[in-house]
Amino acid sequence: MIPVLAVLAAAAAGGFRLAMPLLLVLILRREDGWEQVPILGQFSPQVTLGILSAWTVWELLVTIQPWGMRLMQPLQVLFSPFVGWILGVMTAQVVGIPTGLWDVMGLMGGALALLLQLVQVGWFYRWGRFPAWVILVQDSLCGLLAVFALQAPQQGGLIALLLLWLALRMSKDWQRQFQRHRRAQAPD
């Protein structure tokens, strides 16, 4: 069960940012089987780490501004399932999940990352813009989840499950509000 919690923690990190969790997991792997890393293993480690480092800095700086969030959200929604899949497979490799289950872990990771990203989009359009403290919490949580995935998978997985519960609860509340609004707007 602990390896699955590790995968959930890594995937949840991919639901907040794209490059930061990939960068942190690759650094924590310490070059273990670079060739086995899905998609990224086809490129040299120096180039990949350089690109991910630059993208992480860009992502952290741009998301502070409302225009940056509007620019990043379509990219994050589009690529978060892929990042979640890569993180799920990478984490499954590191924590020793059997090879036959790597793709299942990747699919689970991609679905969780997409769900968390969609909830963030809903929050953004509901609030209009994120306060600075929310962005700081997102970035901190992303980094912690990526580190916890490999260093403390039980705690990271529990945080990921809590985030999943909150996301499902929020979506249910939004659905109820939408239905009430729709009934109030309906002609009598």
Summary of the structure (lengths in Angstrom):
residues: 188
radius of gyration: 17.3
end to end distance: 53.0
largest distance: 65.6
contacts: 637
relative contact order: 0.20
helix: 85%
strand: 0%
